[in-house]
């Protein structure tokens, strides 16, 4: 269970990072 939890938060962090990069990318370009 602990492993799943760790993997879960890691996935969320990666997702947030990707979304932030995608959102900041176009914004900065504009």
C-alpha positions, 0 to 999 in steps of 0.5 A, a space after each residue: 500500500 505504501 508503494 502505491 501511495 508513493 507512486 501516486 504522489 510521484 505521478 501527481 507531481 509529474 503531471 503537475 510539472 508537465 501541466 505547469 510547463 505546458 501552461 507557462 510555455 505558451 504564456 511566456 511565448 506570448 
